Structures are given as C-alpha cells and as structure tokens.
Amino acid sequence: MTELKTEEFQKAINEIKRQISDKQNEKRNLQSQKSKLEFSIKNLETEVNKLQEELTNKRREYYNNLLAYAKEKIEALNPEDYWIAKEEDFIMFKKYDDCYYLFSQEDSELIEITEDTKVVRIYDLRMYDDLLEDKKSDSYNCDTFLRRQWIDEIENYYYNDSLSDYLYWIWVDEVDLDDLLEDESEYIKWEDIEELKSFIEADEQYFTQKEFYSLEEEKDETNETNQ
C-alpha cells in the first residue's frame, strides 16, 4: 500500500512540475510578446507624432496661404465693391483691421483668420430651427432654458400643460436667441455677418464653431535658453 501511494504522489508531483514548466514557458512567451508589442507601440507613437507635426505644418501653410490670398483679393477691390471679393471657391471680406473671413457656399463653412493673433476658427452654418429642435429634445432630460421657462409658467402663472405640449407651441421667433445659443461655446449670429446676406438666402441661421487652430509656430525653449 505504501509503495502504491508513493507512486501516486510522485505522479501528482511530476504533473504539477509539468504544469509549472508549461506556465513558465507561457509566461516567457507572453513577456517576449509584451516586449515586442511595447517596441511596436513606441515606434507607432513616434510615427503618429511625426505625422501630427506634418499635419500641423501643412495646415499652418494652408491657412497662411489662404490669408495671403484673401488679403490680395480684398486689397485689389474698388470702394464700390463694398470690400467683398467673390471668387470661385470663396466669398471673402475683411471684418476688422486684422480679421479676414472666407465663406465657402459649397461647404456652408466660414473660415475666420485673425492676422495679429494668428488664430483660425472654422464655423458651420446652422439653422436656428434645428438648434431649437435639439433644445426641445434635451429639455426632457436636461436643464435647458425651455424647461426653466415651463417651470416658471407653472409656478408663477398657473400654467397647466405638460412639457411636451408646452414645447410643441414654441417657435424660433418666440425665444431669445441668446438663450437659444446658451450652450454654444463659440458662435456668430446671423446679424453680425451682414456681408453674407446677399449670398445666403435664409436669415434664420447662425455660425457655430467646430474647429480652432493656432498658426503660431512652436518655439524651441532649449534654443532660446542657449541664445
């Protein structure tokens, strides 16, 4: 009996040793894969950073060229042209001393380039009606100005309709545009871009910022310190 039990124990021990060896091999393989993956990730990060830098440089070059193009076209205008240049791709005008605008009718996109600060803002043209519909949808779950108005009507004027009924009867001409635009971080109201009124039919629109870029070149702090 003792010999039999000893043999069983030995088999069990050998099996455990085999499993340990397999797991150690598996661990070594995973560590090797990990090292290779970390190396690959590091290389990919380097490539992404290089591409990001290339994108920044190309974008800076593109918008600087656009600025030069707009300046050239606008400065060549006669006073009777109202300082608005219309080319195949863009409608261009100068709003302030250092701020140039290029509007693409094809893309409904407005590019604002501020020469002094070297800042570019890209705006999309949107309808106030669409924004109001978004606000109505948000009002069921969020604290919007429409929901606050509804609550105020109930508390102070004995209003008794449901939120959905209240929202149903609200139109753009009945709301304050500043309230409607409360959550838009950067925007341009329609009335602030009079230069485009003859090129865009509807007046119930506004421009909302979708992109922001700086054209300033990054300074090398190391070189500045050495100098």
Contacts in CASP RR format, 6 or more apart in sequence:
PFRMAT RR
TARGET T0000
AUTHOR 0000-0000-0000
METHOD contacts of the structure
MODEL  1
MTELKTEEFQKAINEIKRQISDKQNEKRNLQSQKSKLEFSIKNLETEVNK
LQEELTNKRREYYNNLLAYAKEKIEALNPEDYWIAKEEDFIMFKKYDDCY
YLFSQEDSELIEITEDTKVVRIYDLRMYDDLLEDKKSDSYNCDTFLRRQW
IDEIENYYYNDSLSDYLYWIWVDEVDLDDLLEDESEYIKWEDIEELKSFI
EADEQYFTQKEFYSLEEEKDETNETNQ
59 213 0 8 1.000
60 213 0 8 1.000
60 215 0 8 1.000
60 217 0 8 1.000
63 111 0 8 1.000
63 113 0 8 1.000
63 120 0 8 1.000
63 213 0 8 1.000
63 215 0 8 1.000
64 215 0 8 1.000
66 102 0 8 1.000
66 111 0 8 1.000
66 113 0 8 1.000
67 100 0 8 1.000
67 113 0 8 1.000
67 115 0 8 1.000
69 92 0 8 1.000
70 85 0 8 1.000
70 90 0 8 1.000
70 92 0 8 1.000
70 94 0 8 1.000
70 100 0 8 1.000
70 101 0 8 1.000
70 102 0 8 1.000
70 113 0 8 1.000
71 100 0 8 1.000
73 85 0 8 1.000
73 87 0 8 1.000
73 92 0 8 1.000
74 83 0 8 1.000
74 85 0 8 1.000
74 92 0 8 1.000
74 93 0 8 1.000
74 94 0 8 1.000
74 100 0 8 1.000
76 85 0 8 1.000
77 83 0 8 1.000
77 84 0 8 1.000
77 85 0 8 1.000
82 195 0 8 1.000
83 93 0 8 1.000
83 94 0 8 1.000
84 91 0 8 1.000
84 92 0 8 1.000
84 93 0 8 1.000
84 195 0 8 1.000
85 91 0 8 1.000
85 92 0 8 1.000
85 93 0 8 1.000
86 92 0 8 1.000
86 199 0 8 1.000
89 104 0 8 1.000
89 106 0 8 1.000
90 102 0 8 1.000
90 103 0 8 1.000
90 104 0 8 1.000
90 111 0 8 1.000
91 102 0 8 1.000
91 103 0 8 1.000
91 105 0 8 1.000
91 195 0 8 1.000
91 196 0 8 1.000
91 199 0 8 1.000
92 100 0 8 1.000
92 101 0 8 1.000
92 102 0 8 1.000
92 103 0 8 1.000
93 100 0 8 1.000
93 101 0 8 1.000
93 195 0 8 1.000
94 100 0 8 1.000
94 101 0 8 1.000
95 101 0 8 1.000
95 195 0 8 1.000
98 114 0 8 1.000
98 115 0 8 1.000
98 116 0 8 1.000
98 117 0 8 1.000
99 112 0 8 1.000
99 113 0 8 1.000
99 114 0 8 1.000
99 115 0 8 1.000
100 112 0 8 1.000
100 113 0 8 1.000
100 115 0 8 1.000
101 110 0 8 1.000
101 111 0 8 1.000
101 112 0 8 1.000
101 113 0 8 1.000
101 193 0 8 1.000
101 195 0 8 1.000
102 110 0 8 1.000
102 111 0 8 1.000
102 113 0 8 1.000
103 109 0 8 1.000
103 110 0 8 1.000
103 111 0 8 1.000
103 196 0 8 1.000
103 199 0 8 1.000
104 110 0 8 1.000
104 111 0 8 1.000
105 199 0 8 1.000
105 200 0 8 1.000
108 124 0 8 1.000
108 125 0 8 1.000
109 122 0 8 1.000
109 123 0 8 1.000
109 124 0 8 1.000
109 125 0 8 1.000
110 122 0 8 1.000
110 123 0 8 1.000
110 124 0 8 1.000
110 125 0 8 1.000
110 188 0 8 1.000
110 193 0 8 1.000
110 207 0 8 1.000
111 120 0 8 1.000
111 121 0 8 1.000
111 122 0 8 1.000
111 123 0 8 1.000
112 120 0 8 1.000
112 121 0 8 1.000
112 122 0 8 1.000
112 123 0 8 1.000
113 119 0 8 1.000
113 120 0 8 1.000
113 215 0 8 1.000
114 120 0 8 1.000
118 214 0 8 1.000
118 215 0 8 1.000
118 216 0 8 1.000
119 212 0 8 1.000
119 213 0 8 1.000
119 214 0 8 1.000
119 215 0 8 1.000
120 211 0 8 1.000
120 212 0 8 1.000
120 213 0 8 1.000
120 214 0 8 1.000
120 215 0 8 1.000
121 186 0 8 1.000
121 209 0 8 1.000
121 211 0 8 1.000
121 212 0 8 1.000
121 213 0 8 1.000
122 209 0 8 1.000
122 210 0 8 1.000
122 211 0 8 1.000
122 212 0 8 1.000
122 213 0 8 1.000
123 186 0 8 1.000
123 187 0 8 1.000
123 188 0 8 1.000
123 207 0 8 1.000
123 208 0 8 1.000
123 209 0 8 1.000
123 210 0 8 1.000
124 207 0 8 1.000
124 208 0 8 1.000
124 210 0 8 1.000
125 200 0 8 1.000
125 205 0 8 1.000
125 206 0 8 1.000
125 207 0 8 1.000
126 205 0 8 1.000
126 206 0 8 1.000
126 207 0 8 1.000
126 208 0 8 1.000
127 202 0 8 1.000
127 204 0 8 1.000
127 205 0 8 1.000
128 172 0 8 1.000
128 177 0 8 1.000
128 180 0 8 1.000
128 204 0 8 1.000
128 205 0 8 1.000
128 206 0 8 1.000
129 172 0 8 1.000
129 204 0 8 1.000
131 180 0 8 1.000
131 181 0 8 1.000
131 184 0 8 1.000
131 206 0 8 1.000
132 170 0 8 1.000
132 171 0 8 1.000
132 172 0 8 1.000
132 175 0 8 1.000
132 180 0 8 1.000
135 144 0 8 1.000
135 145 0 8 1.000
135 146 0 8 1.000
135 180 0 8 1.000
136 146 0 8 1.000
136 167 0 8 1.000
136 170 0 8 1.000
138 144 0 8 1.000
139 146 0 8 1.000
139 147 0 8 1.000
139 150 0 8 1.000
139 163 0 8 1.000
139 167 0 8 1.000
140 163 0 8 1.000
140 164 0 8 1.000
145 175 0 8 1.000
145 176 0 8 1.000
145 179 0 8 1.000
145 180 0 8 1.000
145 182 0 8 1.000
146 166 0 8 1.000
146 167 0 8 1.000
146 170 0 8 1.000
146 175 0 8 1.000
147 163 0 8 1.000
149 166 0 8 1.000
150 159 0 8 1.000
150 163 0 8 1.000
150 166 0 8 1.000
150 167 0 8 1.000
153 159 0 8 1.000
153 166 0 8 1.000
154 160 0 8 1.000
159 166 0 8 1.000
172 180 0 8 1.000
172 204 0 8 1.000
177 189 0 8 1.000
177 206 0 8 1.000
181 187 0 8 1.000
181 189 0 8 1.000
181 206 0 8 1.000
184 208 0 8 1.000
184 209 0 8 1.000
185 209 0 8 1.000
186 208 0 8 1.000
186 209 0 8 1.000
186 212 0 8 1.000
187 206 0 8 1.000
187 207 0 8 1.000
187 208 0 8 1.000
187 209 0 8 1.000
188 206 0 8 1.000
188 207 0 8 1.000
189 206 0 8 1.000
190 203 0 8 1.000
190 204 0 8 1.000
190 205 0 8 1.000
190 206 0 8 1.000
193 207 0 8 1.000
197 203 0 8 1.000
END
